[in-house]
Amino acid sequence: MTIKKRMKSWSLVVVAGLLGLVAACHDPTITVDSSDPSAAQTVKQSLPEGTSVEVIDRWQVEDFDKDIVQFATVFWEAEDSVSLRKLIRETNLVRDKRVLEIGTGTGLISLCCLQAGARAVVATDINPQAVANARFNWFQLEIPQTTENFDVRLVAADNSGAFAVIASQEQFDVIISNPPWEDGEVQTVADYAFIDTQFELLESILAGLDQHLTVNGEAYLAYGCVTAIREIYRRAERHGLQVEKLDERELDDLEDLFLPGMLLKISRR
Ligand SMILES: C[S@@+](CC[C@H](N)C(=O)[O-])C[C@H]1O[C@@H](n2cnc3c(N)ncnc32)[C@H](O)[C@@H]1O
């Protein structure tokens, strides 16, 4: 296992004063390393007014020298995307390409794309803390890109299709996602990490690929759930898409929930 959980090493320092413009009764709290004011400033700029974030953990992954920071309510399970990140790291999949990641969480996969030489990455998430988290990790990992190259967009809960914040003419060479995998009802913002009610997000991803992929574009989905993967096979055909399993394991041999996640390549027929 190359992913190692580290001791929480950041003291949780409240720098609510940074948001002094906000009335005290909102009491927004940002919890970051106060020794780095520019990092705190970056988080501040990332947040909708009144949103608070809290650093809850730091993780070491093989892709970066520095730890990835995880904010409260934001998903973490890097084993879901092991094979996707390996593909990004070890091939030219994203080099000089324009990439869209749907549901970026901490920004882990998008930041791997930037590090691997993607020309531009657009990342979306429905969780405001995830949007702030991805921007913050981009900043603190010091990936040598300009802000124009990493565009993190917040998806509204009442208009949450996969391409809701993507303009109709926007196209990408590579579209990637490690989507939520379980049908159910979302109760809290953290639930978006794993619940995809009636697989509506998956359905909207598949439905929008033809419009938002360039002529030779490809999509890659990482899932660690047999039920969700069977949904992909069932639905892809209806959208004129083919699914290629980039994994030697057979679905019949796996528990419904499994790790590491399985990588599926989706392309036009
Ligand atoms: C399984 S997590 C993956 C996070 C990250 N890509 C990773 O691999 O660590 C799924 C992510 O999708 C986000 N999400 C769920 N529904 C979404 C939607 N409709 N639009 C955009 N993001 C969504 C969640 O908030 C969560 O961050």
The ligand as an SDF file (V2000), in Angstrom:
LIG
                    3D

 27 29  0  0  0  0  0  0  0  0999 V2000
  -16.5860    9.6210   -4.6520 C   0  0  0  0  0  0  0  0  0  0  0  0
  -16.2820   11.3450   -4.4490 S   0  0  0  0  0  0  0  0  0  0  0  0
  -14.8210   11.5550   -5.4480 C   0  0  0  0  0  0  0  0  0  0  0  0
  -14.0040   12.7700   -5.0950 C   0  0  0  0  0  0  0  0  0  0  0  0
  -12.6660   12.8750   -5.8410 C   0  0  0  0  0  0  0  0  0  0  0  0
  -12.8460   12.8760   -7.2630 N   0  0  0  0  0  0  0  0  0  0  0  0
  -11.7490   11.7530   -5.4510 C   0  0  0  0  0  0  0  0  0  0  0  0
  -11.6130   10.7920   -6.2020 O   0  0  0  0  0  0  0  0  0  0  0  0
  -11.1840   11.8280   -4.3560 O   0  0  0  0  0  0  0  0  0  0  0  0
  -17.5870   12.0520   -5.4570 C   0  0  0  0  0  0  0  0  0  0  0  0
  -17.5480   13.5820   -5.5200 C   0  0  0  0  0  0  0  0  0  0  0  0
  -18.5950   14.0070   -6.3910 O   0  0  0  0  0  0  0  0  0  0  0  0
  -19.2250   15.1500   -5.8190 C   0  0  0  0  0  0  0  0  0  0  0  0
  -20.5710   15.2380   -6.4050 N   0  0  0  0  0  0  0  0  0  0  0  0
  -21.6790   14.5300   -6.1010 C   0  0  0  0  0  0  0  0  0  0  0  0
  -22.7080   14.9010   -6.8730 N   0  0  0  0  0  0  0  0  0  0  0  0
  -22.2230   15.8530   -7.7190 C   0  0  0  0  0  0  0  0  0  0  0  0
  -22.7880   16.6100   -8.7850 C   0  0  0  0  0  0  0  0  0  0  0  0
  -24.0720   16.4850   -9.1420 N   0  0  0  0  0  0  0  0  0  0  0  0
  -22.0040   17.4940   -9.4410 N   0  0  0  0  0  0  0  0  0  0  0  0
  -20.7040   17.6510   -9.0940 C   0  0  0  0  0  0  0  0  0  0  0  0
  -20.1150   16.9610   -8.0900 N   0  0  0  0  0  0  0  0  0  0  0  0
  -20.8630   16.0730   -7.4140 C   0  0  0  0  0  0  0  0  0  0  0  0
  -19.1780   14.9020   -4.3300 C   0  0  0  0  0  0  0  0  0  0  0  0
  -19.3570   16.0790   -3.5760 O   0  0  0  0  0  0  0  0  0  0  0  0
  -17.7770   14.2740   -4.1910 C   0  0  0  0  0  0  0  0  0  0  0  0
  -16.8040   15.2470   -3.9980 O   0  0  0  0  0  0  0  0  0  0  0  0
  1  2  1  0
  2  3  1  0
  2 10  1  0
  3  4  1  0
  4  5  1  0
  5  6  1  0
  5  7  1  0
  7  8  2  0
  7  9  1  0
 10 11  1  0
 11 12  1  0
 11 26  1  0
 12 13  1  0
 13 14  1  0
 13 24  1  0
 14 15  1  0
 14 23  1  0
 15 16  2  0
 16 17  1  0
 17 18  1  0
 17 23  2  0
 18 19  1  0
 18 20  2  0
 20 21  1  0
 21 22  2  0
 22 23  1  0
 24 25  1  0
 24 26  1  0
 26 27  1  0
M  CHG  2   2   1   9  -1
M  END
$$$$
